[in-house]
């Protein structure tokens, strides 16, 4: 999988998320060696854009394959965090909220 395919996959997932009544959430996703994007939940809508997000709640960093497995439900986010496959900079609770949103 290449980064653009991953971004397309996340955007497709975002279209199916019911974000009505959800609190503001902004998570930057860093995929070292490939790129960066952010997911923002605001006013009941989910946006996914290939840019850095300066006013984010947190940033997560994962390699491309592990993030793809996370999206597919093949990698538990808590286990990934505890084993160092997922790094969080900022509010860990918001990162967990983000992972639940993707399910």
C-alpha positions in Angstrom: 0.0 0.0 0.0 1.2 3.5 -0.8 0.4 6.6 1.2 -2.2 8.0 -1.2 -4.1 4.7 -1.0 -4.1 4.9 2.8 -5.4 8.5 2.6 -8.2 7.4 0.2 -9.1 4.5 2.6 -9.3 6.9 5.6 -11.4 9.4 3.6 -13.8 6.5 2.6 -14.1 5.5 6.3 -14.7 9.1 7.3 -17.7 9.4 5.0 -19.4 6.5 6.9 -18.8 8.0 10.4 -21.8 9.5 12.2 -20.2 12.4 13.9 -23.4 14.2 15.0 -23.1 15.2 18.7 -19.4 14.3 18.8 -17.0 16.7 20.5 -14.3 18.5 18.6 -11.4 16.2 17.8 -8.3 16.9 15.7 -5.7 14.2 15.3 -2.7 14.4 13.1 -1.4 11.1 11.7 2.3 10.9 10.9 3.5 8.0 8.7 7.3 8.3 8.7 8.8 8.2 5.3 5.4 8.6 3.6 3.5 11.6 4.7 1.1 13.3 7.2 -2.6 13.9 7.3 -5.2 15.0 9.8 -8.6 13.9 10.8 -10.9 16.6 12.3 -14.4 16.1 13.8 -16.1 19.5 13.9 -19.8 20.5 13.7 -20.9 16.9 13.1 -18.6 16.4 10.1 -15.4 14.5 9.6 -12.6 16.0 7.5 -9.5 14.2 6.3 -6.8 16.4 4.7 -3.1 15.8 3.8 -1.7 18.6 5.9 -0.2 19.1 9.3 -2.7 20.4 11.9 -1.2 22.9 14.4 -4.1 23.1 16.8 -4.5 19.4 17.2 -5.5 17.4 20.3 -2.8 14.9 19.6 -0.5 13.5 16.9 0.0 9.8 16.4 2.9 8.2 14.6 2.8 4.7 13.1 4.4 3.0 10.1 2.2 2.5 7.0 1.6 -1.2 7.5 0.7 -1.0 11.1 -1.7 1.9 10.5 -3.3 -0.1 7.7 -3.8 -3.0 10.1 -5.2 -0.7 12.7 -7.8 0.5 10.2 -8.7 -3.0 9.2 -9.2 -4.0 12.9 -6.3 -6.4 12.8 -4.2 -4.4 15.3 -5.6 -3.3 18.6 -4.7 0.4 19.3 -4.0 -0.2 23.0 -1.7 -3.1 22.3 0.0 -1.1 19.5 0.6 1.7 21.9 1.9 -0.5 24.7 4.3 -2.3 22.3 5.6 0.9 20.7 4.0 0.4 17.3 1.9 3.5 18.0 3.3 6.7 19.5 1.2 9.5 20.8 2.2 13.1 21.2 -0.5 15.0 23.2 -3.7 13.8 24.7 -3.7 10.0 24.8 -7.4 10.0 25.6 -8.2 11.8 22.4 -6.0 9.3 20.5 -8.2 6.5 22.0 -11.3 8.4 21.1 -9.9 8.6 17.5 -9.4 4.9 17.4 -12.9 4.2 18.5 -14.2 6.6 15.9 -12.5 4.6 13.2 -14.2 1.3 14.2 
